[in-house]
Amino acid sequence: MCVGVPAKVIEKGEFTAVVDVMGSKMTVGIIFVPDVKVNDFVVVHAGQAMSIVDEDYALASANEWRKLADARDI
């Protein structure tokens, strides 16, 4: 099973993009999503953007990730 996290594309290059993952910026590969644009949301796994998702899905997924992170801190 693979687990991906939602991210918003904030800069796009030819083969990589800078994304915002819940407040942290990172560079990811975009070979699997060549049509991605700035402000699109993607699911990131192992340093690669795997698919483009809609904003509602991305925000709901980020909310669930935050719940997991908060539970860990208890």
C-alpha positions as CSV (number, residue, x, y, z in Angstrom):
1,M,0.0,0.0,0.0
2,C,1.3,3.5,-0.8
3,V,0.3,6.6,1.0
4,G,0.3,10.0,-0.7
5,V,0.0,13.4,0.8
6,P,-1.8,16.4,-0.8
7,A,0.2,19.3,-2.1
8,K,-0.4,22.6,-3.9
9,V,1.9,23.4,-6.9
10,I,3.5,26.8,-6.3
11,E,6.2,26.7,-9.0
12,K,6.6,24.5,-12.1
13,G,9.7,23.6,-14.0
14,E,10.2,21.2,-16.9
15,F,10.5,18.0,-14.8
16,T,10.0,19.2,-11.2
17,A,7.7,21.5,-9.3
18,V,7.9,23.2,-5.9
19,V,4.9,22.2,-3.9
20,D,3.4,23.3,-0.5
21,V,2.7,20.2,1.7
22,M,0.7,21.5,4.7
23,G,3.0,24.5,5.1
24,S,6.3,22.9,4.1
25,K,7.8,23.5,0.7
26,M,9.5,20.7,-1.2
27,T,10.6,19.9,-4.8
28,V,8.9,16.9,-6.4
29,G,9.1,15.2,-9.7
30,I,6.2,15.8,-12.1
31,I,7.0,13.1,-14.8
32,F,3.7,11.4,-14.0
33,V,1.6,14.6,-14.3
34,P,3.1,16.5,-17.2
35,D,0.0,18.7,-17.6
36,V,0.1,20.0,-14.0
37,K,-0.2,23.8,-13.6
38,V,0.7,26.3,-10.8
39,N,-2.2,26.2,-8.2
40,D,-3.2,22.6,-9.1
41,F,-3.3,20.1,-6.3
42,V,-1.4,16.8,-6.5
43,V,-0.9,13.7,-4.4
44,V,2.8,13.2,-3.6
45,H,4.4,9.9,-2.8
46,A,8.1,9.1,-2.6
47,G,9.0,12.5,-4.0
48,Q,6.8,12.3,-7.1
49,A,3.5,13.9,-7.9
50,M,1.4,10.9,-8.7
51,S,-1.9,12.5,-9.8
52,I,-3.7,15.7,-10.0
53,V,-6.7,16.0,-7.6
54,D,-9.4,18.6,-7.0
55,E,-9.1,21.1,-4.3
56,D,-11.9,19.6,-2.2
57,Y,-10.2,16.2,-2.1
58,A,-6.8,17.8,-1.3
59,L,-8.2,19.9,1.6
60,A,-10.2,16.9,3.1
61,S,-7.1,14.7,2.8
62,A,-4.9,17.4,4.5
63,N,-7.4,17.6,7.3
64,E,-7.1,13.9,7.9
65,W,-3.3,14.0,7.9
66,R,-3.5,16.8,10.5
67,K,-5.7,14.7,12.7
68,L,-3.1,11.9,12.5
69,A,-0.3,14.3,13.3
70,D,-2.2,15.8,16.2
71,A,-3.1,12.3,17.6
72,R,0.6,11.4,17.6
73,D,1.4,14.4,19.8
74,I,-1.0,13.3,22.6
